[in-house]
Structure formats: structure tokens, C-alpha cells
Amino acid sequence: MSWKQGDAILATDVRKSFGKHEVLGGVAARIAFGSMVAVVGENGAGKSTLLRILSGTLAPDGGFVQVSGRIGFCPQTPVLSDNLTVEQHLVYFAAAYGLPSTARADELVNSLSYESYRRRPASELSGGTRQKLNLTIALMHDPDVLLLDEPYQGFDWETYLRFWSLVGDLRSRGTAIVVISHLVFDEDRFDAVYELHDGKIRRHDPADAQTPDGR
Amino acid sequence: MRPYRQFPTAVRFSLRNQSRNRLAAILLVIFVPVWYLLMKAMIPDTALSFRVFANASMVRVDGRDLSYITAGLNALSLIVGFAVFAAVRRTLAFDRRLVWAGYGQATLIGAKSLAIALVAAAVSVYASVVLLVYWRPSVAAWAAILAGFTVIALTYGAFGLLLGVLVRDDLEGFFLIIMVGLFDTFLQNPIGNPLANRPVLRYFPSFGPTQSAVGAAFDRVWLWKYLLLGLLWAGVLAILGLCIFIGKTRVRGFRPLALISPGRQRRIAGVDDDAATEGVPTGAARGGDRRT
């Protein structure tokens, strides 16, 4: 798609407080199509808050956010309906996204190797399989911008590798990807790693990690 | 291929969610007949005075038969209230995700309301059919009792919906449904409540369905206005619940934008130089936008 060049996400001076506690104090970000960035930070640093603001599920107190194209959002805790089977989740979200079929979702189910659970209700799925379904819902409409909050929690090693292969494929097709994690093991997979600290974002330099104060 | 249609899909899955509550199903299958059986065993068939407010008359009614009606109303208020509350509360975050993904709020609301109405109607038919094992009123009286049962089921379905979007904890919701349901239906029956037949009863949700069912069963009058009064309760509670549902599932931001140039995009954002945003390439965009 020709428009899929340049900024997928543009955010300036994004601020968010909960009560008197300021979580984001003027965050700026500019993320291009076809790039993959990680946002790291300690627990409570505001990573998930930032992602929720970028996804449109949480309103910031101030600032500007623009996300271009269709968004795929994978929340940290799987948001599923326990009484519905895997297959029914796919049909429900196909209707939500306005898709004519679940073909892409079926591919993802096969690719993440949980096709044998298709007729199982979500309440009977293990934590890892729930996370696979959570991720499938975020990817099944071929989003232009993908926001992933701790996406590989509960994955075994093989699924972890498949996840990166899937994400790599999307990135090569021009999807902008933001991965939130409290720990990033494979920094070289990303175009850039950003760190959220004290409500501000800055580019993370691996060499900095060797000094105790991170400076 | 056409996209999946949202309304039938949502009706289908809302119905599945409502009907997959095992505890509610067990309560329905066991509690309803046992409740009637207890009425049969415990309540004597002596005559009682019951005030039919429509014609301001006191009607002589069989105490046991009256108790079948109030027991049915009570059982339905608890079972439907509980089933709807549990289904709505447990799927609220999921519904928010569906709306975020593109589901029309109005479509989802319509589908959920229809599913609740269908469940309420089905459960009412069941309770009315089981009643026939214990008591054989005339066909017209039975139809009026069924109508009263359906209205109370709709009312408490709407109450369950309201609590489902309002209350944070399962226990709080269950407790409220049990207390309100018991209090409401118990007060209508002069056997358990010496204060029954007083005008204050008209301010309770089960007043309309009780009056219409008892009026038809024992006084042979169809009290449409009282049935409508019950429906009014259902409507008001449902509107309150749905308004809160809209607020809680609302997507707080993105509006679609036409394709705009990268330069304009940055001007809108007030970004004149690369110092404000850090180190990543730039370009054209379309799609959602949010400004605050």
C-alpha cells in the first residue's frame, strides 16, 4: 500500500495522571511503518498506560496522538469470553472488524499451533493458549499498526520463536510494531528500544545498562 | 464474500453466554419445582383476602394458589437477575474490546437486549409449565400468570443488567439481587406479610406483575395497565443499565481521518523539528486521529 510509508504513530507531549500520581509527563514518539520498537521500563513505569493511550482505549490528559491505519492491540491480560470457543471468538471478531471470513485467523491459529483447541471454550484453555488467542484477535485483521503489551507471556520456546517469525513477516509487509515489555531479551530484533522512566521516554542505549543509574 | 453480519452474530453469542451459566440452569431445573413443592407442603389452602388495586376490591383467594404465583415470581426474579448479572459483568471487558474492534454499540446493545428478553421469556414459559404440575388454573388465568412471570423476568433481567455494569464484585451483585428480589416479592403476599394489601406496595417492581397475575387468576380481570407498569420498571432499569454500558464500552478517542500529507500531519501535531519526537523516520498517513 503506497500510503504505508512514514509515520504510523505520531505522539507529542502525551500526559496522563491517575489522581495525583503522574504516570506520563510529556511523552513523544514517532514510529514509522515497517519498524519495530520496544518500550521497556520498570513495573508501574507507565508502559501499559502509554500503549492504551496509543490504542485509543484510554484518553490522555493532554498532548496529541495520531495513529494511522488499522490498529491491532494485544492487551497484557487476555480479554476473552470464557463461555465462547476459540472458533466463536474468531467469528465474533471477524464481525467486529468487518471481515468476510476467518481465513487469516485460521492461518494464525495453525501457525501458533493451537488448532486442536478450536472447539474448546476459553475457560478450558491454558494460560499460554489464552495468550495465543489474545494475540490472534489482535492480528487477524492484518493491522497496519500493531501494539503488543507483554505479548509472549506464557509462551513456550517454540511458540516464542513462531511469534517472532509472525511479527517479522508483518514488519516486512510494512506494519509498525510496538512491543511493551518489562524485559527485552533480544534487543537486536528491534529498530529501537525506548525506556520509560519517571514519566519520560528516552532512547535506550544498551551500554547504559552497565551503569547502576542507567545514565 | 460479505462480511459477517454483526447483529445475528452478537445475538447468537449473547444467547450462548446467557445460557452457559450452569448454576442458573441448575437453579431453574431444581429450585423452581422444589419451591412450588414447598408451597404445596407448607401453605394451607385456606382463603385469604387479597387487594386487587385496579377495582379497589378485596378478593377471596386460595392462600396456596396465591403462594404458587408469588413463589414463581420470586424464583424468576432471582434466577433471571442472577443469570443476566453474571453474564453482563463477566463480559464487560470483552464487550469493550469488541466495540474497540469495530462493533457498533447500538448493534451490541440491541443484540444483548434481545438475548436477555429471549432468555427471560423461555425461563418464564418453563416456570409456568412446571406450575401446572401443582395447580391447574383456567387457560386465561394461566396465560395471565405467564404474562406476569415474563414481565418479572424482564424486570429482573434489566436489574441484573444494571448491576452487571455498575457493581464491581460478584458477591455484591448476588447479594443485592437476592435481597431486593426476596423483599420485593415477599411483601406482595399477605401470607408472609401482614402489611400486604397496603398502597405502599405499588412502588415495588413486582407489584404490577403480581396484581395482573392474581387479578386474572382469581378475579377474572385482565389488568393490562398493571402489566404495563411492570414493563415500565423493566424499561427504566434497562435504559439506566444500557446508558452505563455505553459509557463503559465507549472508545475514547480515534476518529477516522482522510489521507493527509506528512507535512500537514506534523503541523497538526505542532511538530516543527525532530527534537520533539525522537529518531524514527517520518512519512504519510491516514486513519485515526486524536487530539486533546
HADDOCK unambig.tbl for C-alpha pairs under 7 A between the chains (distance, minus, plus):
assign (segid A and resid 3 and name CA) (segid B and resid 284 and name CA) 5.99 0.50 0.50
assign (segid A and resid 3 and name CA) (segid B and resid 285 and name CA) 6.18 0.50 0.50
assign (segid A and resid 4 and name CA) (segid B and resid 285 and name CA) 6.93 0.50 0.50
assign (segid A and resid 5 and name CA) (segid B and resid 283 and name CA) 5.36 0.50 0.50
assign (segid A and resid 5 and name CA) (segid B and resid 284 and name CA) 5.75 0.50 0.50
assign (segid A and resid 6 and name CA) (segid B and resid 281 and name CA) 6.15 0.50 0.50
assign (segid A and resid 6 and name CA) (segid B and resid 282 and name CA) 4.04 0.50 0.50
assign (segid A and resid 6 and name CA) (segid B and resid 283 and name CA) 2.86 0.50 0.50
assign (segid A and resid 6 and name CA) (segid B and resid 284 and name CA) 5.21 0.50 0.50
assign (segid A and resid 7 and name CA) (segid B and resid 281 and name CA) 6.92 0.50 0.50
assign (segid A and resid 7 and name CA) (segid B and resid 282 and name CA) 4.59 0.50 0.50
assign (segid A and resid 7 and name CA) (segid B and resid 283 and name CA) 4.92 0.50 0.50
assign (segid A and resid 7 and name CA) (segid B and resid 284 and name CA) 6.24 0.50 0.50
assign (segid A and resid 7 and name CA) (segid B and resid 285 and name CA) 6.40 0.50 0.50
assign (segid A and resid 8 and name CA) (segid B and resid 285 and name CA) 6.58 0.50 0.50
assign (segid A and resid 12 and name CA) (segid B and resid 269 and name CA) 6.96 0.50 0.50
assign (segid A and resid 12 and name CA) (segid B and resid 277 and name CA) 6.90 0.50 0.50
assign (segid A and resid 28 and name CA) (segid B and resid 276 and name CA) 6.58 0.50 0.50
assign (segid A and resid 28 and name CA) (segid B and resid 277 and name CA) 5.23 0.50 0.50
assign (segid A and resid 29 and name CA) (segid B and resid 277 and name CA) 5.25 0.50 0.50
assign (segid A and resid 29 and name CA) (segid B and resid 278 and name CA) 6.23 0.50 0.50
assign (segid A and resid 30 and name CA) (segid B and resid 277 and name CA) 5.69 0.50 0.50
assign (segid A and resid 30 and name CA) (segid B and resid 278 and name CA) 6.41 0.50 0.50
assign (segid A and resid 30 and name CA) (segid B and resid 280 and name CA) 5.80 0.50 0.50
assign (segid A and resid 31 and name CA) (segid B and resid 280 and name CA) 5.68 0.50 0.50
assign (segid A and resid 31 and name CA) (segid B and resid 281 and name CA) 7.00 0.50 0.50
assign (segid A and resid 32 and name CA) (segid B and resid 280 and name CA) 6.36 0.50 0.50
assign (segid A and resid 32 and name CA) (segid B and resid 281 and name CA) 5.58 0.50 0.50
assign (segid A and resid 32 and name CA) (segid B and resid 282 and name CA) 5.91 0.50 0.50
assign (segid A and resid 56 and name CA) (segid B and resid 251 and name CA) 6.50 0.50 0.50
assign (segid A and resid 56 and name CA) (segid B and resid 252 and name CA) 5.86 0.50 0.50
assign (segid A and resid 56 and name CA) (segid B and resid 253 and name CA) 5.23 0.50 0.50
assign (segid A and resid 56 and name CA) (segid B and resid 254 and name CA) 6.00 0.50 0.50
assign (segid A and resid 57 and name CA) (segid B and resid 251 and name CA) 5.77 0.50 0.50
assign (segid A and resid 57 and name CA) (segid B and resid 252 and name CA) 5.81 0.50 0.50
assign (segid A and resid 58 and name CA) (segid B and resid 252 and name CA) 6.02 0.50 0.50
assign (segid A and resid 59 and name CA) (segid B and resid 252 and name CA) 5.62 0.50 0.50
assign (segid A and resid 59 and name CA) (segid B and resid 253 and name CA) 6.56 0.50 0.50
assign (segid A and resid 62 and name CA) (segid B and resid 292 and name CA) 5.43 0.50 0.50
assign (segid A and resid 63 and name CA) (segid B and resid 292 and name CA) 5.87 0.50 0.50
assign (segid A and resid 64 and name CA) (segid B and resid 269 and name CA) 6.22 0.50 0.50
assign (segid A and resid 64 and name CA) (segid B and resid 290 and name CA) 6.56 0.50 0.50
assign (segid A and resid 64 and name CA) (segid B and resid 291 and name CA) 4.98 0.50 0.50
assign (segid A and resid 64 and name CA) (segid B and resid 292 and name CA) 6.09 0.50 0.50
assign (segid A and resid 65 and name CA) (segid B and resid 289 and name CA) 6.61 0.50 0.50
assign (segid A and resid 65 and name CA) (segid B and resid 290 and name CA) 5.41 0.50 0.50
assign (segid A and resid 65 and name CA) (segid B and resid 291 and name CA) 6.25 0.50 0.50
assign (segid A and resid 66 and name CA) (segid B and resid 288 and name CA) 6.42 0.50 0.50
assign (segid A and resid 66 and name CA) (segid B and resid 289 and name CA) 4.52 0.50 0.50
assign (segid A and resid 66 and name CA) (segid B and resid 290 and name CA) 5.78 0.50 0.50
assign (segid A and resid 67 and name CA) (segid B and resid 287 and name CA) 6.88 0.50 0.50
assign (segid A and resid 67 and name CA) (segid B and resid 288 and name CA) 5.59 0.50 0.50
assign (segid A and resid 67 and name CA) (segid B and resid 289 and name CA) 6.09 0.50 0.50
assign (segid A and resid 68 and name CA) (segid B and resid 285 and name CA) 5.35 0.50 0.50
assign (segid A and resid 68 and name CA) (segid B and resid 286 and name CA) 4.92 0.50 0.50
assign (segid A and resid 68 and name CA) (segid B and resid 287 and name CA) 4.46 0.50 0.50
assign (segid A and resid 68 and name CA) (segid B and resid 288 and name CA) 5.59 0.50 0.50
assign (segid A and resid 69 and name CA) (segid B and resid 286 and name CA) 5.84 0.50 0.50
assign (segid A and resid 69 and name CA) (segid B and resid 287 and name CA) 4.52 0.50 0.50
assign (segid A and resid 69 and name CA) (segid B and resid 288 and name CA) 6.64 0.50 0.50
assign (segid A and resid 79 and name CA) (segid B and resid 93 and name CA) 6.62 0.50 0.50
assign (segid A and resid 79 and name CA) (segid B and resid 94 and name CA) 5.61 0.50 0.50
assign (segid A and resid 80 and name CA) (segid B and resid 94 and name CA) 5.74 0.50 0.50
assign (segid A and resid 81 and name CA) (segid B and resid 91 and name CA) 6.06 0.50 0.50
assign (segid A and resid 81 and name CA) (segid B and resid 94 and name CA) 6.23 0.50 0.50
assign (segid A and resid 83 and name CA) (segid B and resid 17 and name CA) 5.85 0.50 0.50
assign (segid A and resid 83 and name CA) (segid B and resid 20 and name CA) 6.55 0.50 0.50
assign (segid A and resid 92 and name CA) (segid B and resid 9 and name CA) 6.55 0.50 0.50
assign (segid A and resid 93 and name CA) (segid B and resid 98 and name CA) 6.75 0.50 0.50
assign (segid A and resid 94 and name CA) (segid B and resid 4 and name CA) 6.62 0.50 0.50
assign (segid A and resid 95 and name CA) (segid B and resid 3 and name CA) 6.65 0.50 0.50
assign (segid A and resid 95 and name CA) (segid B and resid 4 and name CA) 4.68 0.50 0.50
assign (segid A and resid 95 and name CA) (segid B and resid 5 and name CA) 6.03 0.50 0.50
assign (segid A and resid 95 and name CA) (segid B and resid 6 and name CA) 5.27 0.50 0.50
assign (segid A and resid 96 and name CA) (segid B and resid 6 and name CA) 6.79 0.50 0.50
assign (segid A and resid 96 and name CA) (segid B and resid 98 and name CA) 6.10 0.50 0.50
assign (segid A and resid 96 and name CA) (segid B and resid 101 and name CA) 5.54 0.50 0.50
assign (segid A and resid 96 and name CA) (segid B and resid 102 and name CA) 4.72 0.50 0.50
assign (segid A and resid 96 and name CA) (segid B and resid 103 and name CA) 4.53 0.50 0.50
assign (segid A and resid 97 and name CA) (segid B and resid 101 and name CA) 5.75 0.50 0.50
assign (segid A and resid 97 and name CA) (segid B and resid 102 and name CA) 5.42 0.50 0.50
assign (segid A and resid 98 and name CA) (segid B and resid 3 and name CA) 5.25 0.50 0.50
assign (segid A and resid 98 and name CA) (segid B and resid 4 and name CA) 6.52 0.50 0.50
assign (segid A and resid 99 and name CA) (segid B and resid 3 and name CA) 4.82 0.50 0.50
assign (segid A and resid 99 and name CA) (segid B and resid 4 and name CA) 6.48 0.50 0.50
assign (segid A and resid 100 and name CA) (segid B and resid 1 and name CA) 5.44 0.50 0.50
assign (segid A and resid 100 and name CA) (segid B and resid 2 and name CA) 5.08 0.50 0.50
assign (segid A and resid 100 and name CA) (segid B and resid 3 and name CA) 3.62 0.50 0.50
assign (segid A and resid 100 and name CA) (segid B and resid 4 and name CA) 5.73 0.50 0.50
assign (segid A and resid 101 and name CA) (segid B and resid 3 and name CA) 6.94 0.50 0.50
